[in-house]
């Protein structure tokens, strides 16, 4: 998606890994995206009490969401 110059929201529980992904996305966009085009949210998506706050941050930054690609999983 970075190659297609899409603004991105990256979520995971590990801030350092997210920063690595952000860097990789910036490189793959060939300069079309800036760090401001990629929002990094470090939180646990299975903690449902945090989802409303995350959504508010996303809408505040980008206005809306056009595509959602969810790759979250939970094992017990």
TAZI-V504470 format. One record per residue. N is the residue number from 0. PSI is psi in whole degrees, -180 to 180 (999 if undefined). OMEGA is omega in degrees with one decimal (NA if undefined). Layout:
N_PSI_OMEGA, N_PSI_OMEGA
This chain:
0_-32_177.0, 1_-37_177.7, 2_-29_179.3, 3_7_176.2, 4_34_176.4, 5_138_170.7, 6_144_-170.1, 7_148_168.9, 8_120_-179.2, 9_128_177.2, 10_145_176.1, 11_175_-180.0, 12_-11_-173.5, 13_108_-178.1, 14_-44_-176.6, 15_-39_178.0, 16_-39_178.3, 17_-39_179.0, 18_-36_175.4, 19_-43_179.2, 20_-42_178.2, 21_-46_179.9, 22_-45_178.9, 23_-43_179.8, 24_-42_178.6, 25_-42_177.9, 26_-42_-177.1, 27_-20_-179.9, 28_-4_179.3, 29_40_176.3, 30_-3_-178.7, 31_-29_178.5, 32_149_172.7, 33_170_178.8, 34_-30_179.2, 35_-17_179.3, 36_-5_-178.1, 37_112_178.3, 38_127_178.7, 39_122_178.0, 40_108_178.5, 41_105_175.4, 42_166_-179.5, 43_111_-176.3, 44_-22_178.6, 45_-8_172.8, 46_86_-171.2, 47_-25_-179.9, 48_-17_-179.3, 49_-15_-174.0, 50_-39_178.8, 51_-43_178.6, 52_-41_179.0, 53_-44_179.6, 54_-41_178.3, 55_-40_177.7, 56_-41_-179.6, 57_-49_-178.9, 58_-38_178.1, 59_-39_-177.3, 60_-47_-171.2, 61_-12_177.8, 62_-43_178.9, 63_178_178.3, 64_124_178.5, 65_-39_-177.7, 66_136_175.5, 67_120_175.7, 68_106_-175.8, 69_127_179.3, 70_37_-178.2, 71_146_177.2, 72_159_179.4, 73_129_177.8, 74_146_178.6, 75_999_NA
